[in-house]
Amino acid sequence: MTNLDRDVILEGDFWPKPVRGVLLPLQGEGATLRVELCVEAESAQGIKSATLEQKVMETLRQIKAEVLEERVE
């Protein structure tokens, strides 16, 4: 039995590669996946509260994600 526990930092436009190159191969091996996602987002114009609530939080609710910590400044 092999277990993988790795912390990584990714910045920029990167989503397709980790999903295709990391998550899908592990899932293909029959692995049970648990992914922790830490999102830090900054915008000089600010991020609209409607975007946070109607898109971000709604998506997290739909996928039944457990929000461990949330800070909005």
N, C-alpha and C positions, 0 to 999 in steps of 0.2 A: 504494500500500500504506500502510495506517495502522496504527501500533502504539500500544498503550495501556499505560502503566506508571504506576500510581498507588498511593500509600500512603494508607490511611485508618484512622481509629480509630472503632469503633462500640461503644457501651455499651448495656446493657439488652436488652430483648426486641425484636430487630430482624431475625431471620433471614429471614422470608418476603420482605420488600421488596428486599434486595440480590440475592437469588436471582432473583426475578421481574423486577426492574427493571434489573439489571446483567448477571448471568451469562447468563440465558436469551436476552436480546436479542443479546448478543455471540455466543453459540453459534448463534443463528438466522442470523447473518451469515456463518457458516462459520468463525468464529475458533477457533483452538486455544487453550484456556484453561490457564493455570497459576496456581493460587491459593495464596498463602502465608497460613497461618492462625496467628496468635499468640493463644493463650488464656491469660489471667490470671484465675484464679478464687480467690475468698476466701470463707470461711464462718466465722462466729463459732463454730459447733459443730464445725468441721473437716470435711474431706471424707474419707469412708471409703475405705480402701485398696482394698476390694472394688469400689467404684464406679469408681475409677481403672483398676484392672486388668481387671475383668470387663466393663465397659461402654465406657469411654473408649478404653483401649488396644486392646481387642478390635475395636472399630469401626475404628480406624485401621489395624489389621492387615488387616481384611477389605477395606478400600478401597485397600489397598497404598500407604498414605501413607508418605512418607519423613519420619521424625521428625528434625528438624535439631538440636534442643536440648530437653532436659527437665530441669526442676528441681522437686523436691518438697520442701517445707520443713515 
